[in-house]
Amino acid sequence: MKVIGIVGGIGAGKSTVVALMNEIKPIHSISADLIGHEILRKGQKGYGPVIKAFGESILDESGEIVRERLGKMVFGNPERLEKLNAITHPLITEIIKERIVSYQQIAPSQHIVLEAALLIESGLIQLTDVVIAVYAEVSERTKRVMMRDGIDETQMIRRLKAQKEWEEIERVADYIIDNSISLEATKMQIQQILIALEEEEIG
């Protein structure tokens, strides 16, 4: 069993790779992005510190944090983004560590797959045994995210600038998946990687 880190730029298809991997072989999956959403909900550990740092204008009528409003405040502003990351990254890391330990106890034979856009920047890469980088052309990623999140091109450019360049991601990767061809091609690449990991464990 290995802890596998899935990394790639926004819109590269990391979640797709995790879903396909689970189809091929049952895994435990952890999404840093989803945990990031959880900790911002009312009553959770990130809620108060984020409001204190960015003000109540990011809240909706029910008092919940509107992530789109928060995103507009931080993307394109390195100082604000750094402030947000300083609040959220330690909380996300704490929860991920707890889940890794829990999954190792529940089903030690299954791989644990950690999906995190900021795997490198947040230091989460240190929790992984293997890193898989997911690649897609910037034009394809832009199209996917604009459609998925309902944002315009200016907002997308800000998000891209907030992430690592592909060359930096590629440097830390043990395996690379090209997710710009077809789902079938992506699935075949995943199968080959899983076979290689099994052979490593046997060897």
Secondary structure, DSSP 8 states (H G I E B T S, - for coil): --EEEEE--TTS-HHHHHHHHHHHS--EEEEHHHHHHHTTSTTSTTHHHHHHHH-GGGB-TTS-B-HHHHHHHHTT-HHHHHHHHHHHHHHHHHHHHHHHHHHHHH-TTS-EEEE-TTTTTTSGGGG-SEEEEEE--HHHHHHHHHHHH---HHHHHHHHHTS--HHHHHHH-SEEEE-SS-HHHHHHHHHHHHHHHHHHHH-
